[in-house]
Every structure is written in structure tokens, then in C-alpha cells.
Amino acid sequence: MYLDSLEFLEEERDAWAPYESLAGLTDEQLAVPVAAARGWTGRQLMGHLVAWQENALAVATELAVNETSATKARSDEDWER
């Protein structure tokens, strides 16, 4: 449990620090795995973030008009598997 929001933000910043090495890469560099980013390429990271953003948008859209979200239920099920 976090005692204040700054503690949470500091932990988040530290968790994302390895991926900052992927910022500003050229097109060719985006295809090369970066050791500091746990071997991910820039393209892999971008694809991963876009997929999660798309999922979050679908969940938010469904929850705006319903009390439940089929997308969230599917995502939760997939995550458990």
C-alpha cells in the first residue's frame, strides 16, 4: 500500500526506466533488441502498448453504457490462462 501518490509515481518511473532507452530510435534501430529493455525491440514495446490501450478503450466504452464489460471479462480470462 502506498502512503502517498509520489511514492507510487516514483516506483512507476523506476519500473519504466529500462524502456526509456527505446525512445528516439531510428526505424532500423526499432528492430534491434535492447538489453536494457529486457531484450524487447522498440516495435515490440509499441505493439504491446497499443494493444493494451485498445483493450482499455474498449472496456471504458462498454462500461460507459453497461454495468459490465465483455472485453474485460475476456481479458481477465485470457490473463488467467
N, C-alpha and C positions, 0 to 999 in steps of 0.2 A: 504494500500500500504506500502510495506517495503522500508525503506530508504537505507538499505544495506543488504547484504546476511547474515551477522551474526545475525541480528535481526530475520530473517526467521528461521535460524538454531536453535536459542535459543528457539523460540516458538515451533518448531517441537520437540526438545529434551524434553521440558516440557510436551508436549502432549503425548509423548510415555513413560514418566517416570512410570506411573502406571503399564504398561505392562512388565517393566523390572523385576518385581517380578516373572514373569513366566520363566525367564531364568534359566537354570541349574536344572530344576525339574527332579525327577526320573520318571520312567514310571507310577508308581502308583499315584504320585503327579500330573501328567499331566491331570488326570481325575477329579481332585478336583477343584471346582470353587474358584477363588482367589478374595477376596473382593476388594483389592487394584487395581485389573484389571477389575473393574466394573462387577464382577461375572463371567467373562469368565474363561474357563479352558485353559490350555496350548494347548490342542488338538484343541479346537475351534479356538484359535488365529492362530495356524499353518495352519489349513484348510482354514481359511479366507485369510491369506496372500498368500498361494499357489494359490488359486482361482483367486485372483486379479493379481498375477504375470502371470498366464497362460493367462488371458484376455489381459493384456498389451503386452505380447509377440505375441499373435495372431493379435492384432491391428498393432503393429510395422511391422510384417511380411507382412500384407496386404498393408500397406502404403508404403512399400519398392517397391512394384510393381504396385500399383494403386494410384490414387489421393484420393480415399475414402476407408473407411473400413466398411464392412458389420457388422463385430463384434462390432465395436464402435457404429454403429447405433443401433444395438440390445441392447447393454449395456445401451446406453442413454435412449432408450425407456423403458427398464426394470426399470431403476433408477427412471424415471418419474412416473411410476406406483407405 
